[in-house]
Every structure is written in structure tokens, then in C-alpha cells.
Amino acid sequence: MYLLPRNELWMITAYYSTFMFCSTRQVKRTTHNLIYRLWEDAWPVLWCQVDVLSCRISSTDKINKEELSSKGSMAVKGNAAENRSRSSVSIFIIIGMCCFFYVLGAWQRSGFGKGDSIAIEITKQTDCTILPNLSFETHHSRSDIDDDGGAKPKTFEPCDEHYTDYTPCQVQSRAMLFPRENMNYRERHCPPEEEKLYCLIPAPRGYVAPFPWPKSRDFVPYANVPYKSLTVEKAVQNWVQFEGNVFRFPGGGTQFPQGADTYINQLASVIPINNGTVRTALDTGCGVASWGAYLLKKNVLAMSFAPRDSHEAQVQFALERGVPAIIGVLGTIKLPYPSRSFDMAHCSRCLIPWGANEGMYMMEVDRVLRPGGYWVLSGPPINWKNNYKAWLRTQEDLEEEQKKIEEIAELLCWEKVSEKNEIAIWRKRTNTDSCPLRQDEPHIRTCDASYADDVWYKKMEACIVPFPEVDNPEEVAGGELKAFPDRLNALPPTVASGSVPGFSAESFHEDNRLWRKHVKAYKRINKYLDTGRYRNIMDMNAGFGSFAAAIESPKLWVMNVVPTIAEKSTLRVIYERGMIGIYHDWCEAFSTYPRTYDLIHAQGLFSMYMNKCKMEDILLEMDRILRPEGAVIFRDQGDILVKVKRMITGMRWKTKMSDHEDGPLLQEKILVAVKQYWVVDNPKTQWEGEPDQSPVIENSNPSRGVDQPIEEQMS
């Protein structure tokens, strides 16, 4: 410790007072410790000046005792009483100033004062918290950073125009090399390394912004999905109509030509759709997802899937409408969802052979259906006696098909709760005790314990996943859920039971609190986050789904992706909270069309995939699925984001780096990027030279109908 002159004490006090009044909360937090340590040094000296004769110095202090003794003698010889009086007055003045500015700071923080607005304006002018060209090389070790800081970033060229709707793992020419049995050829078949594209997927000519929700449910611009085949094939079923320069979706379907609303109300007379008991649904063979689109009015969130087949772009239509959907099929591998995920499953003339393969497909639905959940089957073979002529099938064939379905449903211990006209509804039992058949039938094959949730590229089997154990016949296996929206932030049964190693009720609630804080910081960076500007949102590393929970709104939905390489499998927790998601390995392409997401969130993703696959593979896939003028929020270690920023500079993304909301000293940073709108007429001849010299159309097409420049998304 060292002695400070009295004028330095006054300087510290004045600086601290001014600092507390003028600075923003983040700057206060960052420098408070420095001032506190100066006061620690100054306080013993001040105390000595108050009572020099009685001052006692600790043996650990670094103050020179002889010097202090000498100063004390001089003070006594002078006028000790006068010194004590002067020092006491100084103490009272300093304490008074601190108290005054503390009260003043509290007053302006309450919203009545002007200090905050002054500080905010100063912060904006100095751009302290969001720096467009922030560099971290001087703050972090360069041992794991590519030694190419001065190198020119790689520029990615546009792909040829015929790749406009490229889906890497569902390419028709590659699919035809696989067996047609059990729809194997319609499953995911991703390209080998030598066939991967390292170019940017172009938007079609004339691409425009999707309409804002809920208008997007009923109208899609023709230029975005320029395929009219469904308007001809499904004309009498009221799927989609072409009018002028838009497609119109009347809300009809193969089994509900009078509209999805009427059909859903019929289901609601049997299934508790209206009260939040049913929140998550699975639509197999969804078409253009009108069932899922109109279920949103009931606050039910459906995960819809259909293959990329002759019904061209049906999933693309669904996502363009702002409805959750993926490319998928019930084939030979298991669905990419954990067991006990969905409150309801649905098939409306989905053409899935439910009675085939010893009931394997119905057993897969049973695996992903929650205890007490519902399965809806409408269309063939239900009510075959009155419809066999219209379906162009024999009575014997349809009768045999329904007989098999009924037998498998009984084997699964599903209770048939309704059959009216062409709609049949079964309900899954709540536990093993309520299903004596499974206990009495020794020939029933049950799946291994690992089968239920180990699903990525794993073969589907004709076996039944057993219920979790219960203590009494009234208990719901796996835990009972609250009605939505209460279940969103309630403790999920999977966490409460300790089924997620290393996580407890306390850590779950702390995760929620943390992400509410993160989202608050995101909204300061991007003020359009929850305004409806972004409808289709993806979280690439969702964890407990707390990011999605923090932004939950009828204006948007979130596809929560749990990477297959994640340490903990948390996807069931996400479904128990009333949200939807999927397993995926980001070393491969996602099962969706290009330009289907408005905003992507990637927290810790590149740290997770370090040394697993190439960074450019993941970034190019993000570019493929992101809409023009869509946004990405990266949250990761600063040195990793430096590399990400360098690479996406060559992808025509605008970027800004921001500090962690708790201050610049934390290594975790935030990188916000916006994909520019561009159209290439002739990629081979017009995409040359520097990135800023290429023929692009920028800022001319604000997504989701919100008119603001790209820069405002990062303000």
C-alpha cells in the first residue's frame, strides 16, 4: 500500500461521483472494481489523517512505518487538533457527495431523470458496446486461430440457377439409386465429400418477401415457389389455387375439402384441443400443412412432414406459409424425435401402409406418442363400406387393411374412442397397469432400453417401447404435464426425475433466467426480434429450449435443433415444455428447402463442432436455408467468432460484433449477421471481382413485409 495525498482522494471521489451519474450500467459494472481498489488503498491514509496518533498499521501493509511515524511527529508538533478537525470535515464532505450522487443515480435510473438518456446518447456516439470491426486477436491467445488474419477472405461464388431449390440430402438422381422398398429411396441420402457444393444457392428470379403472418397462411407469392402442378392435381380438394401472381390456400385438404376449421372442430369434439392439454402434434404426410396451419388458431403446434416426391414443393409451400414442416417420410429409419414427444399424431389420407411390416409404422407412432396421447386416422380404410368405389379399391382389400390396423392398435393397447364417417380416433393408454394385454401376452416383442431415444440413422423395428414404471394405476407414465402455456416454464418431468445427468430443477430455472437476460440483450441489438419481422426461427443448438421459451409468441415459432453430438439429450425436455424440435447433425444438410427460415440462432455451435467438420460446410448450409435479408445471431467464444466473421464476409453477409451483455472482459461474444438480398441473372459471367463489385440488389426486399434497412436489424 502507498500513501495518497489529499488532492488524490478528492480526485477519486469526484471521478466516482461523475462516473456514477453519467455512465451506463455496463460501463459502471466494468470499472467499479478499479475505483473500489483505489479506495482500498486510500482509506487507511484517510483514517490516519483523522487520527494520526492512534493509527495502527497492519504488519501486512506496505506502508513505511518510519515515514508514517515521522509524519505523525510533525503533525503533533504542528497542531494535531487542527489536523483532526480538518480531516473530519473532509470525511463528512466526501460522504455527503457520495450519498447525494447515489440518490441522484437512483432517481435517474427510475426513469424520471435524464441521466440515462444522456448516457445512452453518449454510448451511441462512441459506439462502445457494438463495434462493427471488433478484433479480438490482442485479447485472446492466437494458438487456435488460423494464421491468416491479413489474408483476403475467400469469396464464395453463386451456384448455377438450376440449384435454386437444392436439397442436398433429397436429390432425385441420387435417390433413384436406392431401393424403393419401404420408401428407402425417399429418405435422407446426403452427398459424399467430393459431391458437396461450395457455392451460394441463388434465389429464383423475382423473389419477394413472404407476407406477414397470418396473411402468409393464405397467400404465397408465385415467384418464391413457381410450381403450379398442385393447383391442377389437387384442384377438387381445395389445397391451393393460382390467382394472379400469388397462390391462395383456401384451407382445404384431401379429407377436409370444406376447410380445415370444420375438420379440426370435429376432432375437438373428442380430443381436448381447446384447453391446452394437447399442445404438440405430428402430421404424417402433411401435404401443404393446412391442418397444422389452422391448428395454430387453437394454440397447437404441429410438426408436419412429407417427402420430396411428385407432389412438388409441398413442404416448401408449408414453410413459405409460415408453418413448421420438414422433408421426411416413414420408411426404414426412425423418426428424428425422442420417445413420448407428441400429444397427438395425425394422418389424413397420408397413404402410409399402417398394417404392413408387422405394424412397424404404427409402433413408431406409438414410440413418439405421449402416454394418454391421441392418434387420428382419416381416409382409407375408415368407413370403407361407403367409399370403396370412390377410392377405386376392392371391398376385400380395404376390409383386410382396416382389420390389420385394428389388431395392431389392440396390441399397442390403444383405446378406440371414436369412429365417425371417415375419421377414427384412438387413445394411447397412460401406463402399463392400464394395459393388462401387454403383461399377459408373452409373444409381444418389446424394444431394448436404448431403442426409445437412439434414433439418428437407426433402423426402425417392429417392437413396442415399454412404458416407464409408475407407482399406481392412476399415474401417467413419464410424468403428467400441465396445460399450455403453464407447461412452458414449469419443471419438466424428465428434469424432475433426474433423467438428464448433471441437471436439476435449480439449473433448469437458472437456464431460463439466463436466456431471458440473453434475449433482452438481443432485443437491444435487433429491435425487430419479436415484432413479427421473423416468423420461422431456428435454434441450431437448443439445449433446454430456453431461447425459444424466452421469445415465445403467436407471431413466431422456433425449430429447436438438438445436435446429435451434444453431451446431453434434451429434446424430450423441449417437447415437455410444449415446443417442437428435431435431432440433427450439422455436418450434414438439414431436411428443408432453401430460404425457409427468417432468423437463425447459433449458440456455442462452432465450439461444439470444432474438429468435427469444416466450418464452411455449416455456414454454407446456414446461407442455404436463410431467407434473403434474414438474420443470424451467433453466440460463441470471441476467437471462434473472428474466424466465422472472416468467412461470412465472402458470403455477402453484413456483420457486427458485440460484447457479452455482462461486459467486454468476458470471452463469449455476440456476432450478428444479415444475409443480403441478391439476384444473379448469369452467375458465370456476372459474379466476378471483389464482393462489393458483384451485381446484387440490396435492401430492396424487406422480409415479412417490414420496411427497414439491413443496418437497422443490427442497431
Disulfide bonds with the S-S distance in Angstrom:
Cys48-Cys55 2.25
Cys159-Cys199 1.98
Cys169-Cys190 2.00
Cys347-Cys350 1.97
Cys413-Cys435 1.96
Cys447-Cys463 2.05
Cys587-Cys613 2.33
